[in-house]
Amino acid sequence: MGRLQVAIDRGGTFTDVVARTSDGKIVTMKLLSEDTEKYKDAPTEAIRRLLKQESFPLNATDVDWIRMGTTVATNALLERKGERVALLVTKGFRDLLYIGNQSR
């Protein structure tokens, strides 16, 4: 059947998975991102279920690549639901905040 490519979008509510083989077969899957009664990690569980499908007879050694994106951190920032953080700067590095990412 060929090599398997897996793309994962881990959102706050659902985790979506799209897998494609080198011969063009595509399979999609959607899981709840949090379902601790059934699984610990949605992306891992989605890949596990994908590899167990009879219509998709592949094993883990057939995986060419896995790419994962997430909106969890972005949503936490936008909704202001993240944890409070602090930045400590030691003596001699106070200009670090100004320099930042070198685009002065």
Sequence and secondary structure as in RCSB ss.txt:
>XXXX:A:sequence
MGRLQVAIDRGGTFTDVVARTSDGKIVTMKLLSEDTEKYKDAPTEAIRRLLKQESFPLNATDVDWIRMGTTVATN
ALLERKGERVALLVTKGFRDLLYIGNQSR
>XXXX:A:secstr
   EEEEEEE SSEEEEEEEETT  EEEEEEES  TTT S HHHHHHHHHHH TTS   GGGEEEEEEEE HHHH
HHHTT S        TT TTHHHHTTS  
